[in-house]
């Protein structure tokens, strides 16, 4: 049986004796690295394109095809409120269309408009340039290892989170 957050106990001998130093604590290091990268990219997207990170994430998955908001929540690892606000802002800017499901009028599909696809095509080179700059100090094998390890950490977090975890973790290639 897989461990969940509620089944972990801090009193186990090997864990209780360890010191906790934030500079060595992997969850903290992941959070601060993510925050630093997000701030860097958010500034560029906001300044040049008027997009927030949630709006950019939503556009990034919608470029692959239409999704329901529920599917977008799973794919972006953002909560329902954040996805809803990003979608509403993009709809208002006419970058995303919200299409009502004909068979279930309570359900909607989100889809990039032609203007949204054009803006994404303009942003894509900048996004790839930022990624290349961030990874420039790593060898290709190190990049592959980093991606593989991040996928494993994400999968472990989802497993530990338990049954309420987001239904989808994006696949990571083993290359």
TIKOLDO-355880 format. One record per residue: residue in one letter; x, y, z of N, C-alpha, C, CB in turn. Coordinates in nm, 4 decimals, padded with zeros to 6 digits. Each point is the difference from the previous one (the first is absolute). Glycine has a CB too. Example, Ala and Ser with C-alpha at 12.3 -4.5 7.8 and 13.67 -1.06 7.14 Angstrom:
REM residues 2
ATOM;aa;n_east;n_north;n_up;ca_east;ca_north;ca_up;c_east;c_north;c_up;cb_east;cb_north;cb_up
ATOM;a;01.3190;-00.5690;00.7800;-00.0890;00.1190;00.0000;00.0900;00.1200;00.0000;-00.1892;-00.1173;00.1246
ATOM;s;00.1542;00.2223;-00.1966;00.0820;00.1190;00.0060;-00.0770;00.1090;00.0730;00.1184;-00.0628;-00.2145
REM end
This chain:
REM residues 175
ATOM;aa;n_east;n_north;n_up;ca_east;ca_north;ca_up;c_east;c_north;c_up;cb_east;cb_north;cb_up
ATOM;x;00.0841;-00.1182;00.0000;-00.0841;00.1182;00.0000;00.0881;00.1238;00.0000;-00.1835;-00.1236;00.1214
ATOM;x;00.1508;00.2206;-00.2026;00.0794;00.1215;-00.0101;-00.0238;00.0892;00.1212;-00.0092;-00.0138;-00.2505
ATOM;x;00.1130;00.0822;00.2900;-00.0115;00.0946;00.1116;-00.0756;00.1231;-00.0463;00.2155;-00.0836;00.1013
ATOM;x;-00.2898;00.1413;-00.0127;-00.0648;00.1277;-00.0265;00.0441;00.0972;00.1070;-00.1995;-00.1107;-00.1105
ATOM;x;00.1710;00.2371;00.0899;00.0419;00.1021;00.0956;-00.0489;-00.0342;00.1395;-00.0029;00.1720;-00.1813
ATOM;x;-00.1200;-00.2174;00.1952;-00.0545;-00.0296;00.1324;00.0660;-00.1220;00.0644;-00.2156;00.0999;-00.0742
ATOM;x;00.2782;-00.1896;-00.0051;00.0613;-00.1181;00.0582;00.1456;00.0220;00.0404;-00.1543;-00.1360;-00.1371
ATOM;x;00.2127;00.2483;00.1004;00.1381;00.0280;00.0383;00.0033;00.0494;00.1434;00.0611;00.0544;-00.2384
ATOM;x;00.0360;-00.1033;00.3141;00.0121;00.0442;00.1392;00.1396;00.0531;00.0241;-00.1713;-00.1682;00.0742
ATOM;x;00.1815;00.2830;-00.0083;00.1309;00.0599;00.0229;00.0823;-00.0711;00.1069;-00.0992;00.2142;-00.0688
ATOM;x;00.0423;-00.3096;00.1404;00.0700;-00.0622;00.1109;00.0888;-00.1175;-00.0369;-00.1864;00.0733;00.1357
ATOM;x;00.1994;-00.1064;-00.2622;00.0846;-00.1130;-00.0348;00.1454;00.0344;00.0291;-00.1638;-00.0734;-00.1772
ATOM;x;00.2428;-00.0221;00.2298;00.1363;00.0271;00.0474;00.0909;00.0652;-00.1035;-00.0283;-00.1923;00.1489
ATOM;x;00.0267;00.1460;-00.2750;00.0902;00.0556;-00.0994;-00.0341;00.1437;-00.0370;00.0326;-00.2291;-00.0861
ATOM;x;-00.1575;00.2679;00.0954;-00.0424;00.1350;-00.0341;00.0127;00.0937;00.1199;-00.1567;-00.0949;-00.1710
ATOM;x;00.1253;00.0474;00.2886;-00.0017;00.0853;00.1194;00.1369;00.0558;00.0346;-00.1902;-00.1331;00.0830
ATOM;x;00.2974;00.0606;-00.1131;00.1334;00.0449;00.0387;00.0649;00.0936;-00.1020;00.0237;-00.2127;00.1232
ATOM;x;-00.0798;00.2226;-00.2424;00.0581;00.0851;-00.1037;-00.0277;00.1477;00.0273;-00.0271;-00.1867;-00.1647
ATOM;x;00.1276;00.2695;00.1346;-00.0174;00.1445;00.0082;-00.0698;00.0468;-00.1281;00.2078;00.0263;00.1479
ATOM;x;-00.2800;00.0825;-00.1368;-00.0671;00.0563;-00.1169;00.0645;00.1336;-00.0327;-00.2178;-00.1172;00.0574
ATOM;x;00.2858;00.1219;-00.1698;00.0616;00.1218;-00.0492;-00.0685;00.0346;-00.1314;00.2241;-00.0510;00.1134
ATOM;x;-00.2844;00.1686;-00.1203;-00.0724;00.0368;-00.1218;00.0884;-00.0060;-00.1236;-00.1467;00.1451;00.1376
ATOM;x;00.2723;-00.1118;-00.1239;00.0884;-00.0015;-00.1173;00.0204;-00.1410;-00.0555;00.1146;00.2018;00.0914
ATOM;x;-00.1421;-00.3044;-00.0109;00.0120;-00.1386;-00.0454;-00.1347;-00.0704;-00.0163;00.2198;-00.0072;00.1131
ATOM;x;-00.3271;00.0741;-00.0794;-00.1339;-00.0588;-00.0011;-00.0562;00.0076;-00.1418;-00.0382;00.0652;00.2431
ATOM;x;00.0258;-00.1798;-00.3071;-00.0377;-00.0057;-00.1417;-00.1334;00.0699;-00.0297;00.1254;-00.2144;-00.0150
ATOM;x;-00.2326;00.1945;00.0929;-00.1238;00.0725;-00.0319;00.0181;00.1525;00.0004;-00.1267;-00.1908;00.0988
ATOM;x;00.2060;00.2405;-00.0051;00.0261;00.1435;00.0049;00.0793;00.0443;-00.1227;-00.0033;-00.0077;00.2515
ATOM;x;00.1051;-00.0688;-00.2882;00.0833;00.0352;-00.1152;-00.0815;-00.0031;-00.1299;00.2016;-00.0930;00.1194
ATOM;x;-00.2903;-00.0045;-00.1312;-00.0867;-00.0055;-00.1183;-00.0921;00.1213;-00.0055;00.0090;-00.2507;00.0055
ATOM;x;-00.0671;00.2858;00.1106;-00.0914;00.1149;00.0062;00.0714;00.1304;-00.0332;-00.1351;-00.1206;00.1719
ATOM;x;00.2552;00.1400;-00.1184;00.0707;00.1255;-00.0262;00.0492;00.0061;-00.1445;00.0691;00.0099;00.2412
ATOM;x;-00.0245;-00.1215;-00.2954;00.0420;-00.0019;-00.1403;-00.1193;00.0298;-00.0908;00.1821;-00.1667;00.0543
ATOM;x;-00.2947;00.1045;-00.0253;-00.1209;00.0237;-00.0779;-00.0433;00.1461;00.0088;-00.0697;-00.2375;00.0392
ATOM;x;00.0756;00.2919;00.0796;-00.0387;00.1392;00.0203;00.0913;00.0947;-00.0774;-00.0886;-00.0602;00.2262
ATOM;x;00.2186;00.0355;-00.2226;00.0951;00.0854;-00.0705;-00.0235;-00.0045;-00.1508;00.1671;-00.0379;00.1830
ATOM;x;-00.1871;-00.0815;-00.2359;-00.0246;-00.0145;-00.1432;-00.1335;00.0648;-00.0372;00.1344;-00.2142;-00.0033
ATOM;x;-00.2362;00.1923;00.0842;-00.1316;00.0590;-00.0274;00.0062;00.1524;00.0008;-00.1088;-00.2010;00.1021
ATOM;x;00.1805;00.2589;-00.0072;00.0128;00.1472;00.0057;00.0682;00.0529;-00.1253;00.0115;-00.0096;00.2507
ATOM;x;00.0948;-00.0559;-00.2927;00.0725;00.0405;-00.1196;-00.0909;-00.0022;-00.1226;00.2117;-00.0886;00.1004
ATOM;x;-00.2787;-00.0229;-00.1182;-00.0841;-00.0164;-00.1182;-00.1256;00.0866;00.0085;00.0869;-00.2335;-00.0258
ATOM;x;-00.1450;00.2442;00.1447;-00.1202;00.0814;00.0168;00.0268;00.1437;-00.0392;-00.0769;-00.1503;00.1832
ATOM;x;00.1913;00.2006;-00.1438;00.0335;00.1387;-00.0331;00.0053;00.0191;-00.1509;00.1292;00.0209;00.2143
ATOM;x;-00.0657;-00.1142;-00.2837;00.0116;00.0102;-00.1457;-00.1364;-00.0094;-00.0675;00.2287;-00.1000;00.0139
ATOM;x;-00.3093;00.0033;00.0277;-00.1311;-00.0183;-00.0630;-00.0929;00.1163;00.0307;00.0293;-00.2471;00.0155
ATOM;x;-00.0231;00.2978;00.1070;-00.0846;00.1128;00.0387;00.0432;00.1258;-00.0762;-00.0362;-00.1018;00.2297
ATOM;x;00.1657;00.1292;-00.2300;00.0504;00.1209;-00.0647;-00.0246;00.0004;-00.1503;00.1723;00.0147;00.1773
ATOM;x;-00.1445;-00.1262;-00.2415;-00.0071;-00.0042;-00.1462;-00.1366;-00.0367;-00.0550;00.2363;-00.0599;00.0034
ATOM;x;-00.3111;-00.0231;00.0710;-00.1237;-00.0525;-00.0567;-00.1230;00.0230;00.0872;00.1383;-00.1687;-00.1123
ATOM;x;-00.1182;00.2224;00.2319;-00.1122;00.0232;00.0905;-00.0625;-00.1285;00.0526;-00.0424;00.2096;-00.1222
ATOM;x;00.1230;-00.3160;00.1331;-00.0511;-00.1294;00.0458;00.0559;-00.0354;00.1365;-00.0217;-00.0744;-00.2370
ATOM;x;-00.0631;00.0175;00.3199;00.0452;-00.0551;00.1275;00.0480;-00.1437;-00.0248;-00.1630;00.1480;00.1330
ATOM;x;00.2320;-00.2036;-00.0353;00.0449;-00.1396;-00.0124;-00.1194;-00.0950;-00.0168;00.2027;00.0539;00.1408
ATOM;x;-00.3108;-00.0408;-00.0621;-00.1145;-00.0900;-00.0234;-00.0580;00.0124;-00.1412;-00.0513;00.0161;00.2429
ATOM;x;00.0469;00.1055;-00.2953;-00.0510;00.0179;-00.1364;00.0925;-00.0675;-00.1008;-00.1073;00.2177;00.0675
ATOM;x;00.2386;-00.2032;-00.0474;00.0966;-00.0634;-00.0886;-00.0112;-00.1525;00.0071;00.1535;00.1971;00.0288
ATOM;x;-00.1649;-00.2503;00.0924;-00.0138;-00.1460;00.0137;-00.1234;-00.0498;-00.0731;00.1162;00.0095;00.2214
ATOM;x;-00.2256;00.0624;-00.2051;-00.1240;-00.0424;-00.0650;00.0150;00.0045;-00.1516;-00.1328;00.0843;00.1962
ATOM;x;00.1913;00.0221;-00.2477;00.0219;00.0080;-00.1446;00.0916;-00.1130;-00.0479;-00.0312;00.2497;00.0105
ATOM;x;00.1308;-00.2835;00.0705;00.0972;-00.1030;-00.0380;-00.0623;-00.1380;-00.0167;00.1717;00.1308;00.1197
ATOM;x;-00.2759;-00.1585;-00.0418;-00.0646;-00.1299;-00.0178;-00.1104;00.0062;-00.1050;00.0533;-00.0553;00.2375
ATOM;x;-00.1145;00.1727;-00.2534;-00.1065;00.0125;-00.0997;00.0549;00.0018;-00.1424;-00.1357;00.1245;00.1680
ATOM;x;00.2645;-00.0941;-00.1838;00.0587;-00.0046;-00.1340;-00.0040;-00.1427;-00.0547;00.1494;00.1955;00.0570
ATOM;x;-00.1558;-00.2937;00.0350;-00.0053;-00.1406;-00.0391;-00.1406;-00.0433;-00.0398;00.1909;-00.0440;00.1529
ATOM;x;-00.2915;00.1253;-00.1183;-00.1374;-00.0323;-00.0354;-00.0964;00.0411;00.1095;00.0827;-00.1892;-00.1377
ATOM;x;-00.2117;00.1918;00.1074;-00.1015;00.0424;00.0967;-00.0060;-00.0924;00.1217;-00.1305;00.0979;-00.1886
ATOM;x;00.0980;-00.0393;00.3041;-00.0146;-00.0751;00.1245;-00.1152;00.0568;00.0812;00.2460;-00.0534;00.0009
ATOM;x;-00.3041;-00.0303;00.0835;-00.0943;00.0506;00.0984;00.0810;00.0659;00.1116;-00.1734;-00.1805;-00.0560
ATOM;x;00.1082;00.2604;00.1397;00.0711;00.0620;00.1111;00.0524;-00.1062;00.0950;-00.1434;00.2044;-00.0204
ATOM;x;00.0671;-00.3105;00.0400;00.0447;-00.1092;00.0864;00.1302;-00.0606;-00.0535;-00.2397;-00.0482;00.0645
ATOM;x;00.2461;00.0238;-00.1945;00.1211;-00.0534;-00.0608;00.1153;00.0989;00.0120;-00.1403;-00.1334;-00.1588
ATOM;x;00.1104;00.2627;00.1441;00.1030;00.1034;00.0122;00.0573;00.0043;00.1410;-00.1144;00.1327;-00.1784
ATOM;x;00.0306;-00.1517;00.2794;00.0467;-00.0040;00.1386;00.1019;-00.1129;00.0157;-00.2213;00.0936;00.0827
ATOM;x;00.1891;-00.2104;-00.1341;00.0887;-00.1153;00.0114;00.1304;00.0220;-00.0758;-00.1999;-00.1472;00.0243
ATOM;x;00.1925;00.2032;-00.1429;00.1189;00.0166;-00.0843;00.0930;00.1105;00.0468;-00.1345;-00.0827;-00.1875
ATOM;x;00.0809;00.1874;00.2506;00.0839;00.1137;00.0399;00.0490;-00.0081;00.1431;-00.1245;00.1356;-00.1615
ATOM;x;00.0702;-00.2287;00.2402;00.0321;-00.0089;00.1430;-00.0358;00.1290;00.0724;00.1847;-00.1603;-00.0527
ATOM;x;-00.2898;00.2272;00.0060;-00.0519;00.1199;00.0666;-00.1371;-00.0343;00.0572;00.1283;00.1568;-00.1565
ATOM;x;-00.1705;-00.0838;00.2577;-00.1317;-00.0267;00.0574;-00.1106;00.0567;-00.0901;00.1005;00.0036;00.2321
ATOM;x;-00.2248;-00.0450;-00.2019;-00.1155;00.0372;-00.0830;-00.0172;00.1511;-00.0111;-00.1098;-00.2125;00.0679
ATOM;x;00.1290;00.2825;00.0429;-00.0202;00.1452;00.0004;00.1023;00.0690;-00.0896;-00.0932;-00.0134;00.2331
ATOM;x;00.2175;-00.0290;-00.2221;00.1060;00.0620;-00.0819;-00.0237;-00.0259;-00.1488;00.1628;-00.0281;00.1902
ATOM;x;-00.2027;-00.0936;-00.2250;-00.0286;-00.0318;-00.1405;-00.1202;00.0810;-00.0478;00.0937;-00.2333;00.0297
ATOM;x;-00.1960;00.2416;00.0527;-00.1204;00.0752;-00.0369;00.0309;00.1471;-00.0245;-00.1370;-00.1601;00.1335
ATOM;x;00.2159;00.2200;-00.0439;00.0360;00.1420;-00.0169;00.0855;00.0210;-00.1240;-00.0106;00.0306;00.2477
ATOM;x;00.1078;-00.1187;-00.2697;00.0849;00.0116;-00.1185;-00.0847;-00.0132;-00.1263;00.1962;-00.0941;00.1281
ATOM;x;-00.2868;-00.0027;-00.1281;-00.0870;-00.0204;-00.1168;-00.0865;00.1232;-00.0242;-00.0029;-00.2481;00.0437
ATOM;x;-00.0559;00.3011;00.0617;-00.0869;00.1178;-00.0149;00.0782;00.1183;-00.0567;-00.1413;-00.0800;00.1925
ATOM;x;00.2615;00.1027;-00.1407;00.0827;00.1104;-00.0505;00.0354;-00.0200;-00.1471;00.0930;00.0331;00.2303
ATOM;x;-00.0604;-00.1551;-00.2681;00.0353;-00.0291;-00.1393;-00.1216;00.0091;-00.0916;00.1844;-00.1482;00.0808
ATOM;x;-00.3011;00.1097;-00.0298;-00.1242;00.0139;-00.0777;-00.0278;00.1483;-00.0236;-00.0929;-00.2160;00.0973
ATOM;x;00.1081;00.2973;00.0070;-00.0232;00.1447;-00.0126;00.0951;00.0634;-00.1011;-00.0791;00.0051;00.2374
ATOM;x;00.1995;-00.0574;-00.2471;00.0989;00.0513;-00.0964;-00.0161;-00.0638;-00.1379;00.1582;00.0389;00.1897
ATOM;x;-00.2562;-00.1256;-00.2017;-00.0291;-00.0718;-00.1245;00.1163;-00.0882;-00.0462;-00.1509;00.1872;-00.0631
ATOM;x;00.2266;-00.2392;00.1595;00.1079;-00.0930;-00.0303;-00.0464;-00.1443;00.0151;00.1664;00.1708;00.0755
ATOM;x;-00.2735;-00.1898;00.0017;-00.0600;-00.1310;00.0233;-00.1498;00.0118;-00.0209;00.1823;-00.0650;00.1641
ATOM;x;-00.2410;-00.0381;-00.2231;-00.1456;-00.0084;-00.0141;-00.0514;-00.1051;00.0974;00.0098;00.0703;-00.2448
ATOM;x;-00.1222;-00.0401;00.3076;-00.0665;-00.0947;00.0895;-00.1216;-00.0511;-00.0765;00.0806;00.1181;00.2160
ATOM;x;-00.0786;-00.2471;-00.2497;-00.1042;-00.0593;-00.0835;-00.0860;-00.0918;00.0854;00.1476;00.0139;-00.2050
ATOM;x;-00.2780;00.0113;00.2035;-00.0940;-00.0802;00.0778;-00.0181;-00.1366;-00.0643;-00.1174;00.2082;00.0770
ATOM;x;00.1220;-00.3112;00.0071;-00.0230;-00.1368;-00.0447;-00.1469;-00.0130;-00.0416;00.1835;-00.0904;00.1541
ATOM;x;-00.2077;00.0412;-00.2733;-00.1385;-00.0094;-00.0518;-00.0846;-00.0998;00.0768;00.0859;00.0608;-00.2235
ATOM;x;-00.0240;-00.1671;00.2740;-00.0782;-00.1018;00.0699;-00.0135;00.0280;00.1496;00.0764;-00.1636;-00.1701
ATOM;x;00.0201;00.2368;00.2271;-00.0053;00.0358;00.1423;00.0327;00.1481;00.0108;00.0672;-00.2353;00.0755
ATOM;x;-00.1691;00.3183;-00.0737;00.0183;00.1446;-00.0064;00.0711;00.0567;00.1226;-00.2044;00.0104;-00.1386
ATOM;x;00.2239;-00.0928;00.2421;00.0757;00.0470;00.1171;00.1498;-00.0109;-00.0244;-00.1885;-00.0695;00.1499
ATOM;x;00.2277;-00.0091;-00.2476;00.1403;-00.0256;-00.0291;00.0480;00.0903;-00.1137;-00.0265;-00.2385;00.0776
ATOM;x;00.1505;00.2842;-00.0661;00.0601;00.0850;-00.1025;00.1356;-00.0545;-00.0414;-00.1217;00.1988;00.0918
ATOM;x;00.1559;-00.1699;-00.2141;00.1324;-00.0327;-00.0505;00.0734;00.1309;-00.0242;-00.0810;-00.2174;-00.1064
ATOM;x;00.2090;00.2198;00.1422;00.0845;00.1164;-00.0257;00.0849;-00.0293;-00.1222;00.0044;00.0639;00.2458
ATOM;x;00.0089;00.0377;-00.3316;00.0750;-00.0179;-00.1242;00.0683;00.1316;-00.0352;-00.1615;-00.1788;-00.0808
ATOM;x;00.2871;00.1713;00.0370;00.0678;00.1218;-00.0446;-00.0672;00.0528;-00.1261;00.2177;-00.0794;00.1005
ATOM;x;-00.2324;00.2097;-00.1068;-00.0507;00.0640;-00.1208;00.1175;00.0193;-00.0959;-00.1875;00.1176;00.1288
ATOM;x;00.1595;-00.0675;-00.2472;00.1083;00.0296;-00.0954;00.0951;00.1022;00.0614;-00.1525;-00.0491;-00.1969
ATOM;x;00.0991;00.1492;00.2657;00.0852;00.1003;00.0661;00.0845;-00.0648;00.1094;-00.1707;00.1786;-00.0494
ATOM;x;00.1145;-00.2731;00.1215;00.0737;-00.0720;00.1036;00.1128;-00.0834;-00.0583;-00.2066;-00.0055;00.1372
ATOM;x;00.1791;-00.0599;-00.2491;00.1039;-00.0798;-00.0658;00.1121;00.0901;-00.0530;-00.1728;-00.1734;-00.0625
ATOM;x;00.1369;00.2911;00.0085;00.1026;00.0930;-00.0489;00.0867;00.0504;00.1158;-00.1525;00.0690;-00.1892
ATOM;x;00.0886;-00.0348;00.3019;00.0766;00.0475;00.1157;00.0904;-00.1113;00.0527;-00.1856;00.1611;00.0594
ATOM;x;00.1341;-00.2824;-00.0528;00.0821;-00.1121;00.0460;00.1210;-00.0188;-00.0913;-00.2044;-00.1108;00.0968
ATOM;x;00.1846;00.1224;-00.2271;00.1106;-00.0142;-00.0953;00.1050;00.1084;00.0222;-00.1573;-00.1025;-00.1669
ATOM;x;00.1150;00.2187;00.2128;00.0925;00.1090;00.0297;00.0756;-00.0258;00.1308;-00.1514;00.1592;-00.1227
ATOM;x;00.0858;-00.2206;00.2192;00.0603;-00.0253;00.1309;00.0921;-00.1218;-00.0014;-00.2008;00.1025;00.1057
ATOM;x;00.1663;-00.2029;-00.1824;00.0744;-00.1270;00.0001;00.1514;00.0182;-00.0110;-00.1991;-00.1051;-00.1029
ATOM;x;00.2510;00.1861;00.0100;00.1463;00.0148;-00.0077;00.0605;00.0592;00.1278;-00.0238;00.0289;-00.2465
ATOM;x;-00.0471;00.0634;00.3098;00.0484;00.0583;00.1252;00.0025;-00.1058;00.1101;-00.0909;00.2253;-00.0679
ATOM;x;-00.0149;-00.3054;00.0763;-00.0057;-00.1058;00.1012;00.1148;-00.0984;-00.0194;-00.2500;00.0245;00.0133
ATOM;x;00.2750;-00.0636;-00.1367;00.1087;-00.0935;-00.0285;00.1372;00.0632;00.0277;-00.1451;-00.1103;-00.1736
ATOM;x;00.1580;00.2404;00.1484;00.1263;00.0692;00.0288;00.0253;00.0049;00.1506;-00.0271;00.1384;-00.2091
ATOM;x;-00.0763;-00.1126;00.2882;00.0164;-00.0007;00.1457;00.0392;-00.1393;00.0488;-00.1691;00.1856;00.0208
ATOM;x;00.1035;-00.2872;-00.0738;00.0353;-00.1364;00.0405;00.1450;-00.0300;-00.0353;-00.2385;-00.0729;-00.0316
ATOM;x;00.2807;00.1096;-00.0890;00.1374;-00.0254;-00.0428;00.0988;00.0748;00.0895;-00.0795;-00.0333;-00.2367
ATOM;x;00.0484;00.1572;00.2726;00.0889;00.0780;00.0862;00.0094;-00.0631;00.1391;-00.0589;00.2088;-00.1284
ATOM;x;-00.0531;-00.2559;00.1802;00.0001;-00.0631;00.1322;00.0802;-00.1297;00.0011;-00.2230;00.1021;00.0439
ATOM;x;00.2198;-00.1752;-00.1533;00.0658;-00.1301;-00.0065;00.1386;00.0054;-00.0631;-00.2243;-00.1012;-00.0136
ATOM;x;00.2704;00.2203;-00.0238;00.1262;00.0144;-00.0736;00.1195;-00.0590;00.0740;-00.0934;00.2046;-00.1024
ATOM;x;00.0928;-00.2016;00.2329;00.1128;-00.0521;00.0769;-00.0024;-00.1502;00.0208;00.0067;00.2166;00.1112
ATOM;x;-00.1057;-00.2832;-00.1663;-00.0132;-00.1454;00.0164;00.0294;-00.0716;-00.1315;-00.1710;00.0350;00.1815
ATOM;x;00.2333;-00.1494;-00.1708;00.0216;-00.0850;-00.1177;-00.1333;-00.0642;-00.0383;00.2427;-00.0457;00.0663
ATOM;x;-00.2581;00.0066;-00.1933;-00.1263;-00.0628;-00.0423;-00.0407;-00.1186;00.0876;00.0521;00.0727;-00.2314
ATOM;x;00.0419;-00.1540;00.2722;-00.0310;-00.1136;00.0873;-00.0517;00.0458;00.1357;00.1752;-00.1333;-00.1169
ATOM;x;-00.1197;00.2435;00.1671;-00.0464;00.0544;00.1277;-00.1428;00.0530;-00.0116;00.2368;00.0585;00.0596
ATOM;x;-00.2667;00.0036;-00.1723;-00.1362;00.0491;-00.0233;-00.0976;-00.1171;-00.0020;00.0895;00.1965;-00.1310
ATOM;x;-00.0540;-00.3026;00.0610;-00.0852;-00.1190;-00.0059;-00.0186;-00.0595;00.1394;00.0790;-00.0458;-00.2347
ATOM;x;00.0288;00.0397;00.3108;-00.0083;-00.0531;00.1368;-00.0873;00.0892;00.0869;00.2278;-00.1022;-00.0249
ATOM;x;-00.2100;00.2329;00.0139;-00.0822;00.0943;00.0769;-00.1480;-00.0202;-00.0312;00.1895;00.1659;00.0006
ATOM;x;-00.2250;-00.1757;-00.1261;-00.1397;-00.0194;-00.0394;-00.0539;-00.1323;00.0542;00.0400;00.1362;-00.2074
ATOM;x;00.0406;-00.2393;00.1982;-00.0427;-00.1310;00.0496;-00.0210;00.0034;00.1510;00.1245;-00.1113;-00.1876
ATOM;x;-00.0314;00.1713;00.2601;-00.0117;00.0084;00.1457;-00.1171;00.0877;00.0427;00.2461;-00.0338;00.0171
ATOM;x;-00.2687;00.1428;-00.0889;-00.1162;00.0845;00.0332;-00.1295;-00.0780;-00.0196;00.1281;00.2065;-00.0674
ATOM;x;-00.1347;-00.2851;-00.0365;-00.1179;-00.0840;-00.0226;-00.0199;-00.0995;00.1126;00.0320;00.0257;-00.2447
ATOM;x;00.0762;-00.0852;00.2901;-00.0099;-00.0967;00.1105;-00.0422;00.0683;00.1294;00.1763;-00.1403;-00.1088
ATOM;x;-00.1214;00.2588;00.1364;-00.0399;00.0735;00.1205;-00.1474;00.0394;-00.0059;00.2345;00.0859;00.0235
ATOM;x;-00.2782;-00.0407;-00.1398;-00.1404;00.0372;-00.0159;-00.0916;-00.1204;00.0187;00.0684;00.1829;-00.1564
ATOM;x;-00.0300;-00.2957;00.0990;-00.0800;-00.1221;00.0159;-00.0036;-00.0442;00.1463;00.0602;-00.0692;-00.2344
ATOM;x;00.0523;00.0800;00.3047;00.0038;-00.0360;00.1424;-00.0904;00.0925;00.0808;00.2351;-00.0862;-00.0267
ATOM;x;-00.2332;00.2144;-00.0051;-00.0854;00.0955;00.0716;-00.1469;-00.0312;-00.0236;00.1778;00.1752;-00.0202
ATOM;x;-00.2127;-00.2082;-00.1032;-00.1388;-00.0354;-00.0306;-00.0406;-00.1247;00.0772;00.0217;00.1023;-00.2288
ATOM;x;00.0658;-00.2015;00.2335;-00.0298;-00.1235;00.0726;-00.0160;00.0282;00.1493;00.1272;-00.1328;-00.1723
ATOM;x;-00.0381;00.2137;00.2293;-00.0093;00.0325;00.1423;-00.1233;00.0825;00.0322;00.2471;-00.0080;00.0124
ATOM;x;-00.2878;00.0908;-00.1069;-00.1165;00.0849;00.0210;-00.1259;-00.0828;00.0184;00.1086;00.1787;-00.1348
ATOM;x;-00.1136;-00.2916;00.0672;-00.1127;-00.0905;00.0180;-00.1062;00.0121;-00.1066;00.0448;00.0110;00.2384
ATOM;x;-00.1622;-00.0556;-00.2026;-00.1112;-00.0109;-00.0952;-00.0464;00.1336;-00.0542;-00.0692;-00.2027;00.1190
ATOM;x;00.0923;00.3117;-00.0472;-00.0463;00.1304;-00.0467;00.1002;00.0677;-00.0921;-00.1291;00.0218;00.2098
ATOM;x;00.2338;-00.0920;-00.2496;00.1034;00.0571;-00.0858;-00.0577;00.0323;-00.1370;00.1770;-00.1286;00.1236
ATOM;x;-00.1153;00.2248;-00.1926;-00.0431;00.0273;-00.1371;00.0065;-00.1280;-00.0815;00.0809;00.2384;00.0166
ATOM;x;-00.1766;-00.2609;-00.1056;-00.0077;-00.1258;-00.0719;00.1108;-00.0226;-00.1008;-00.2394;00.0143;00.0322
ATOM;x;00.3130;00.0890;-00.0700;00.0941;-00.0158;-00.1085;00.1343;00.0615;00.0358;-00.1891;00.0009;-00.1628
ATOM;x;00.2949;-00.0736;00.1410;00.1362;00.0532;00.0102;00.0571;-00.0115;-00.1396;00.0320;-00.0664;00.2477
ATOM;x;00.0151;00.1783;-00.3055;00.0519;-00.0077;-00.1354;00.1135;-00.1013;-00.0088;-00.0658;00.2386;-00.0377
ATOM;x;00.0667;-00.3192;-00.0679;00.1058;-00.1000;-00.0131;00.1350;00.0671;-00.0238;-00.1668;-00.1645;-00.0907
ATOM;x;00.2707;00.1025;00.1408;00.1355;00.0485;-00.0196;00.0771;-00.1091;-00.0714;-00.0091;00.1481;00.2068
ATOM;x;00.0760;-00.1105;-00.3157;00.0732;-00.1019;-00.0753;00.1180;-00.0486;00.0818;-00.0704;00.1036;-00.2183
ATOM;x;00.1072;-00.2275;00.1984;00.1099;-00.0612;00.0730;00.1335;00.0193;-00.0714;-00.1605;-00.1669;00.0916
ATOM;x;00.1648;00.2468;-00.1978;00.1235;00.0205;-00.0778;00.1087;00.0608;00.0836;-00.1348;00.0274;-00.2038
REM end
